[in-house]
Amino acid sequence: MEVRRYRATADFEVSYPHPVTFAPGDILNVGRTDTTWPGWVWVRTGDGREGWAPEAALERQPDGIHALAKEAYTARELSMKKGDELESQRELNGWLWVRNQRGEEGWVPAFNLKPLC
């Protein structure tokens, strides 16, 4: 997978300090879909954590309130400051999974990043 480099164009602070995390095969409760960020749905895991997850990572069950996790996922966000340089290998529904120069990783909104050539 190709690594792309970016520069942060704005500060971003973590919104959810205790991110939802799940593994393949986990059963999740599914709530509302995000109207601002299409492709994301609110979920609750068996341990009670709640947060946004990509609909593509879920297989909705016939009851309409549960989903089976198809892949491992964490909603961990990464705080960044304007000017930070970041590397990314994955973009998902307007967010990028990035690594900063200190080796920390997490999700940041793509609209706060400018590609470096």
MISEBA-249331 format. One record per residue (C-alpha): residue in one letter; x, y, z; residue number from 1. Coordinates in nm, 2 decimals. Each point is the difference from the previous one (the first is absolute). Layout:
BEGIN
 residu      u      v      w num
      A      X      Y      Z NUM
...
***
This chain:
BEGIN
 residu      u      v      w num
      M   0.00   0.00   0.00   1
      E   0.13   0.34  -0.09   2
      V   0.09   0.24   0.28   3
      R  -0.11   0.36  -0.07   4
      R   0.14   0.31   0.19   5
      Y  -0.21   0.29   0.12   6
      R   0.03   0.33   0.19   7
      A  -0.27   0.10   0.25   8
      T  -0.17   0.32  -0.11   9
      A  -0.18   0.04   0.34  10
      D   0.01  -0.12   0.35  11
      F  -0.21  -0.30   0.09  12
      E  -0.08  -0.13   0.35  13
      V  -0.13  -0.35   0.09  14
      S  -0.37   0.00   0.05  15
      Y  -0.04  -0.35   0.16  16
      P   0.28  -0.08   0.25  17
      H  -0.13  -0.36   0.05  18
      P  -0.05  -0.12  -0.36  19
      V  -0.21  -0.29  -0.10  20
      T   0.20  -0.30  -0.11  21
      F  -0.11  -0.34  -0.13  22
      A   0.13  -0.32  -0.16  23
      P  -0.14  -0.22  -0.28  24
      G  -0.30  -0.19   0.12  25
      D  -0.10   0.24   0.27  26
      I  -0.37   0.07   0.03  27
      L  -0.08   0.37   0.02  28
      N  -0.31   0.20   0.07  29
      V  -0.06   0.24  -0.29  30
      G  -0.16   0.35   0.04  31
      R  -0.03   0.31  -0.22  32
      T   0.19   0.07  -0.31  33
      D   0.21   0.32  -0.03  34
      T  -0.15   0.26  -0.22  35
      T   0.31   0.22  -0.01  36
      W   0.24  -0.29  -0.08  37
      P  -0.17  -0.25  -0.23  38
      G   0.11  -0.36   0.05  39
      W   0.03   0.02   0.38  40
      V  -0.24  -0.16   0.25  41
      W  -0.02   0.03   0.38  42
      V   0.07  -0.34   0.17  43
      R   0.02  -0.14   0.36  44
      T   0.23  -0.29   0.08  45
      G  -0.06  -0.27   0.25  46
      D   0.22   0.18   0.25  47
      G  -0.22   0.31  -0.02  48
      R   0.23   0.22  -0.20  49
      E  -0.18   0.21  -0.26  50
      G   0.13   0.19  -0.31  51
      W   0.00   0.04  -0.38  52
      A   0.09  -0.30  -0.22  53
      P   0.01  -0.04  -0.38  54
      E  -0.31  -0.17  -0.13  55
      A   0.23  -0.19  -0.25  56
      A   0.15  -0.18   0.30  57
      L  -0.33  -0.14   0.12  58
      E  -0.25  -0.26  -0.12  59
      R  -0.34   0.11   0.12  60
      Q  -0.22  -0.27   0.14  61
      P  -0.36  -0.06  -0.10  62
      D  -0.13   0.15   0.33  63
      G   0.12   0.34  -0.10  64
      I   0.16   0.08   0.34  65
      H   0.31  -0.23  -0.01  66
      A   0.30  -0.04  -0.23  67
      L   0.28  -0.24  -0.03  68
      A   0.35   0.15  -0.03  69
      K   0.16  -0.11  -0.32  70
      E   0.35   0.14   0.09  71
      A   0.20   0.14   0.29  72
      Y  -0.06   0.37   0.06  73
      T   0.09   0.28   0.25  74
      A  -0.15   0.35   0.00  75
      R   0.32   0.14   0.16  76
      E   0.05   0.36  -0.12  77
      L   0.33   0.18   0.00  78
      S   0.04   0.36   0.11  79
      M   0.21   0.21  -0.23  80
      K   0.12   0.36  -0.03  81
      K   0.01   0.21  -0.31  82
      G   0.33  -0.07  -0.18  83
      D   0.04  -0.35   0.12  84
      E   0.13  -0.25  -0.26  85
      L  -0.19  -0.33  -0.02  86
      E   0.01  -0.32  -0.20  87
      S  -0.31  -0.19  -0.10  88
      Q  -0.08  -0.34  -0.16  89
      R  -0.38   0.00   0.04  90
      E  -0.28   0.24  -0.08  91
      L  -0.36  -0.09   0.10  92
      N  -0.31   0.21  -0.04  93
      G   0.18   0.34   0.03  94
      W   0.25  -0.10   0.27  95
      L   0.36  -0.12  -0.02  96
      W   0.18  -0.24   0.22  97
      V   0.33   0.18   0.06  98
      R   0.34  -0.03   0.18  99
      N   0.17   0.31   0.14 100
      Q   0.37   0.06   0.03 101
      R  -0.01  -0.14   0.36 102
      G  -0.14  -0.33  -0.13 103
      E  -0.35   0.06   0.15 104
      E  -0.29  -0.12  -0.22 105
      G  -0.37   0.08  -0.04 106
      W  -0.28   0.15  -0.21 107
      V  -0.01   0.36  -0.11 108
      P  -0.24   0.18  -0.24 109
      A   0.13   0.01  -0.35 110
      F  -0.11   0.36  -0.06 111
      N   0.26   0.11   0.26 112
      L   0.29  -0.14  -0.21 113
      K   0.19   0.11  -0.31 114
      P   0.19  -0.25  -0.20 115
      L   0.38   0.04  -0.02 116
      C   0.16  -0.07  -0.34 117
***
